[in-house]
Amino acid sequence: MSFFHAGPAPRRFGPRPGGTRDRLGLTPGMRVGLFGGSFNPAHDGHRHVAETAMQRLDLDRVVWLVSPQNPLKDARETASLADRMASAQAVAHGPGMVVSDIESRLGVWWTVDTLRALVDRYPGVRFVWLMGSDNLAGFHRWRGWTDIMRLMPVAVVARPGSLLDSRTAPAAARFASARLPADRARLLADQPAPCWTYLTAPLNPQSSTAIRRARIN
């Protein structure tokens, strides 16, 4: 597993805006949550994060960004992109939920490059990066994680088993002064980055790892 320092990630230029049909249909002024992951497979816990963010942040849309391959995970344990897209589409139903493989079509590998590309392609859209608290606990290992925090607001949704670790995570400590109280979460998309909030809600215990283990057993 690779670990990355907190310094800036070099900008990697992909296709020019408009060069790839992403079918996201985003327009200036929209409030859009970006929810990335392997979704290997997608489950109700993922939907819980997306729906909690949609409601608490007053979002117009949540885009599920199905990654080609998470650099921090073993490719041998990852299902095909087509299978994971189908899995996400089966779970992410409902108004405002969109499942996309734009990372594959843009040819980007790291989340920071995906977010930069979308910000460039959609000026005027108010993006928010969404993640479960289990990801916040290890967020400081991501390439360009400080760049992500400074690129757009971030919302962290509580997930079982990671509540304490995530609240004391290096990323939470590093950007403690940029934290927005949860009772003001509806304002998050309008805030300049860095700005983040932590949302608690009734917890959903499902996890991709547990589902894969159950299939093996």
JORA-V461618 format. One record per pair of residues at least 6 apart in sequence whose C-alpha atoms are under 8 Angstrom apart, sorted by the first residue. I is the first residue (numbers start at 0). GAP is how many residues later the second one is. If there is no record, write none. Layout:
{{I/GAP} {I/GAP}}
//
This chain:
{{0/71} {0/72} {1/70} {1/139} {2/138} {2/139} {2/140} {3/136} {3/137} {3/138} {3/139} {3/140} {4/135} {4/136} {4/138} {4/139} {5/134} {5/137} {5/138} {5/139} {5/140} {6/137} {6/139} {7/136} {7/138} {7/139} {8/103} {8/134} {8/135} {8/138} {10/102} {11/101} {13/92} {13/93} {13/94} {13/103} {14/91} {15/105} {16/100} {16/103} {16/104} {17/103} {19/85} {19/86} {21/78} {21/80} {23/39} {23/74} {23/76} {25/96} {25/99} {26/95} {26/97} {26/98} {27/94} {27/95} {27/96} {27/97} {27/98} {28/95} {28/96} {28/97} {29/29} {29/30} {29/31} {29/94} {29/95} {29/96} {30/27} {30/28} {30/29} {30/30} {30/94} {30/95} {30/96} {30/97} {30/158} {31/27} {31/28} {31/29} {31/30} {31/31} {31/93} {31/94} {31/95} {31/96} {32/20} {32/21} {32/26} {32/28} {32/29} {32/30} {32/94} {32/95} {32/96} {32/97} {33/28} {33/29} {33/30} {33/31} {33/93} {33/94} {33/95} {33/96} {34/15} {34/27} {34/28} {34/29} {34/30} {34/94} {34/95} {34/96} {35/28} {35/29} {35/30} {35/31} {35/75} {35/94} {35/95} {36/27} {36/28} {36/29} {36/30} {36/33} {37/28} {37/29} {37/30} {37/31} {37/32} {37/40} {37/46} {38/27} {38/45} {38/46} {38/48} {38/49} {38/169} {39/38} {39/39} {39/44} {39/47} {39/168} {40/38} {40/43} {40/46} {40/47} {40/167} {40/170} {40/171} {41/42} {41/45} {41/46} {41/49} {41/166} {42/44} {42/45} {42/48} {42/163} {42/164} {42/165} {43/47} {43/160} {43/162} {44/159} {44/160} {44/161} {44/162} {46/44} {46/45} {47/156} {48/82} {48/83} {48/108} {49/12} {49/80} {51/105} {51/149} {52/6} {52/77} {52/102} {52/104} {53/6} {53/7} {53/8} {55/129} {55/130} {56/128} {56/129} {56/130} {56/131} {56/132} {57/128} {59/36} {60/34} {60/35} {60/36} {60/37} {61/34} {61/35} {61/36} {62/34} {62/35} {62/36} {62/37} {63/24} {63/33} {63/34} {63/35} {63/36} {64/34} {64/35} {64/36} {64/37} {64/38} {65/15} {65/18} {65/19} {65/22} {65/33} {65/34} {65/35} {65/36} {65/37} {66/14} {66/34} {66/36} {66/37} {67/13} {67/33} {67/35} {67/36} {67/41} {68/6} {68/9} {68/40} {70/38} {70/39} {84/14} {84/15} {84/16} {87/11} {88/10} {91/6} {91/7} {102/6} {102/11} {107/6} {109/33} {110/32} {111/31} {111/32} {111/33} {111/35} {111/36} {114/33} {114/36} {115/35} {118/6} {118/8} {125/63} {125/64} {126/25} {126/26} {126/62} {127/24} {127/25} {127/26} {127/27} {127/60} {127/61} {128/23} {128/24} {128/25} {128/26} {129/24} {129/25} {129/26} {129/27} {130/23} {130/24} {130/25} {130/26} {131/24} {131/25} {131/26} {131/27} {132/23} {132/24} {132/25} {132/26} {132/29} {132/30} {132/33} {133/24} {133/25} {133/26} {133/27} {133/28} {133/29} {133/32} {134/31} {135/20} {135/30} {135/33} {135/35} {135/36} {136/25} {136/28} {136/29} {136/30} {136/31} {136/32} {136/33} {136/34} {137/31} {138/6} {138/32} {139/30} {139/31} {148/44} {148/45} {148/46} {149/43} {149/44} {149/45} {150/42} {150/43} {151/40} {151/41} {151/42} {151/43} {152/35} {152/36} {152/38} {152/39} {152/40} {152/41} {152/42} {152/43} {153/41} {153/42} {153/43} {154/41} {154/42} {154/43} {154/44} {155/40} {155/41} {155/42} {155/43} {156/41} {156/42} {156/43} {156/44} {157/40} {157/41} {157/42} {157/43} {157/45} {158/44} {158/45} {158/46} {159/43} {159/44} {159/45} {165/6} {174/19} {177/16} {177/17} {177/18} {178/16} {178/17} {178/18} {179/8} {179/15} {179/16} {179/17} {179/18} {180/16} {180/17} {181/15} {181/16} {181/17} {184/12} {187/7} {187/8} {187/9}}
//
